[in-house]
Amino acid sequence: GCPLVRDVFELTGDFCRVPKRKCHRHYCWEKLRRAEVDLERVRVWYKLDELFEQERNVRAAMTNRAGLLALMLHQTIQHDPLTTDLRS
């Protein structure tokens, strides 16, 4: 039977006990339920695609951080030849 709801979207856990052919109140409820499930699946796929895109961006940022070009461009240059230790 059709799952009964309260306040449009809150499932109660009960089901309509009237036979499917005689119940005029829950006409074509199976098609509506399938549509809800399909819509939820599409939402999950979009969210998953968004997360994969974020992961790809993070991985690209991580690989760019440790590159040779970054090391060459961000090195410390000793401008004063008399100073030998740069840690002080």
Helices and strands as residue ranges (DSSP letters): E 3-6, E 10-15, H 29-65, H 68-73
